[in-house]
Amino acid sequence: DPERIIVIPNWATEEKSLNKLVTPEFIEISNKYPLIVSYFGNMGTAQDMDTILKTISDERIAKEKIAFLFAGHGNKKKEISEVIAEKSLKNCFMFDYLSGNEFNDALSITSIFIVSLEDGLSGLAVPSKTYSYYQAEKPVIAIMDTNTDIARELLLNNAGIAVDNGDSEELISSLLTLNNDKTTLRSMSKNMSTKVSKNYCRNIQIQKYIKLFKRILEE
């Protein structure tokens, strides 16, 4: 019976930090670049990293003060690191997994996050890093089938950008626009905070579990 199906979303485990930046490298990046784009988590088979690689390699992006942070692991991480080194992309920074103050500082300086999914994986996988992004209350760029739940939610709430797989031109255009339009970026951040992130708060979801268990026990 469809009426007996309850959907309870996941949530992020990290708590949003309100402390001042303490990591010297992230303080330096923050002071140098007005727009910081971050990709955290797995860089593996299920993630569309090609669209991102084409974007960071584009000369139009290199001329602007736009930084890209990568942190995590995966079988595509080496390729990204090699491209950054070969093209001397000084605005791109690669890290291993971040935790503690380093992770909080990385979240804090980020202007907009990227989450990606390879073409053809719609409905088969949902990048869990999305929940951490939501909790940071910053806009998100979804590189995936624009019919996925994540892409639709971002567009519906004007809390980010959705780009089809392979459409690096659209991604480049969006980033160049945001770099010169901080008003739109602030508006997206506000919408993420008020319309999206609160739907994935731990306390709200736990109350849904409690309500469900009480109903089951009463039955």
N, C-alpha and C positions, 0 to 999 in steps of 0.2 A: 504494500500500500504506500504510494508516494507520500501520503500525509505522515507516515511514520519514519520518514527519512530526515535526519537532522544533519546539516553541514556546519561543522565548527572549524574555522580556519586555524592555521598554525600561528605562531608568534615568534619574535626574536628573543634570544636569551640575554643579549647584551643590554645593559642599562645605559640610557643616554647620559653622557657626562657633561656637566656644566662647568668643569674646571678649566683653568687657563691652559694653553698649550705648554707642554714641557719637553717635547722631543725636538732637539735643535734642527734636524733635517726638515721636519714638517713646518717649523716656524719659518725657515728660510724659503721653502717653496711657497708658503702662504704669502709672504711679503713680496715675492717676485711675480707671482701669477694671479691675476684677478679672476680667472676662470679655471677651476680645477675639476677635471673629469676623472672619476675613479671606477676601477673594475676590481672587485675583491672576490676571492673564492676560486673555484675550479676553472682551469683553462684547458678543458679536455674535449673529448670526442663529441659530447652533447652541446658544446658551446660554439656559436658562430664567432670565431675570432678573425676570419678573413675580412669581414666588413670593417672591423675595428682596425686591422692592420693597414688596409687601404686608406683609412681616414687619417691615422697618425702619420702616414708617409706622404700625405699630400702637401705640396709646397704652400698652399693657401693657409693651411693650419700652422705650418712651421713658422710662418711670418707673423702670426698673432701670438699674444701672450696667453696661450692656452696650455695648461699642463695636464699630463695624463699619468695617473698613478695605477700601477698594477700590483696586486699582492695575492699570493696563493701558490697553487701548484697545478700540475696537469701535463698531459703529453704535448700540448701546444705552447707551453710556457717557453721552451727553448727557442722555438721559432720566433716568438715575439721578442725575446731578448736579443736574438741574432739580428733581427731587423733594426732594433733600436741602436745596436752597436754599429752595424754596417752603414746606416744612414746618418749616424751621429746625431740622433734625435735628442738634443739636450733638454727638451721639454718633457721627456718621457722617463719615468722612474719605475724600476722593477724591485719588488720586495718579496721575501718569503712570507709565510703566514704572520699576520700581526696579532698581537694580543695586548691586554692591559692598557697602559697609557698610550702606547704607540697606536693601537687600534682606535682608541677614542680620539686621539689627535687627528688621525687620518680621516675619520668620519667628520670631525669638526671642521676641517679646512676644505672638505669637498663641496663643490658647488652643485654638481649633478652626478648621479651614479649611472653606470651602464649594467644592464642585465641582458644576456643573450641566450638564444636557443637555436640550434641548427635547423635548417629547413627540413620539414617532414616530421619533426618531433612534437608538433602541437598535439596536446592531449595525452602525450606519453611521458612527459617530464615537466616539472615546474621548478625553476631554480630557487633553492631555499634561501639564497642570499637576499632575495627580494624583501624578505621580512625584516632583515637588518637594515636595509635601505629605508624601508617605510618608517621604522622606529627612529631613524636619524632625522626624519622629517625634512628630507631634501628631495627635490624632484628626481625622476628616474627616466632614463632612455631605455626603451625596450627594443632590442633588435631581434625580431622574431615575426612569425605570422601575425599580422595585425588583427586577426580574428581570435587570438588567444585571450583568456580572461585578464591577464596582466596588461596587455596592450589596450584592451577595451576600457579597463578601469582607469588607466592613466589618462586616456583621451577624454573619457566621460567627465572626469573631475578636473580636467586641465591641470593635472599634477605631474606632467612629464610629456615625453615624446615617444611615438611609436614609429619604428622604421622597419620596412620589410627586409628580409635577408638579401644581402648583396647590394642594397641601395646606399652605398657609401656617399654618393652625391647628396642625397637627402640629409644624411647625418652631418656631413661637412657644412652644408648650408644652414642647418639648424644651429650648429655650434657657433658658426660665425655670426649668426643673428643674435644669439644669446650673449655672446661676448660683447656686443654693442648695445644690448637692450637689457640692462639689469632690472628694469621694472617688471618685465615678463618673468624673469627668473625669480624675483621675489614673490610675484603672484603665484607661480607654480609651487614655490616652497610653502606659502601660506595655505594653499589648497591641499598640499600633502599633509600638512599638520592638522588642518581642521576637517577634511573630508575623507582622507584615506587612512592615515596612520592609526587613528584612534579605533578603527574597525579591527585592528590587529593587536590591540593591547592584551597582555596576558590576563589581567584581572577580568576583563570582559569575557574572554573565552572560557576562563575557569568557571565563571558564573553560569555559562551555558551548559558546561558539563554537570555542575551541581544540579541545575534545574532538570536536566535530562535524567540523572540518576534518581532524583526524588520522584519524578513521574513514573519511572520504571518500578521503583519500590512500592509506590502507591498502587500500581496495577497488580 
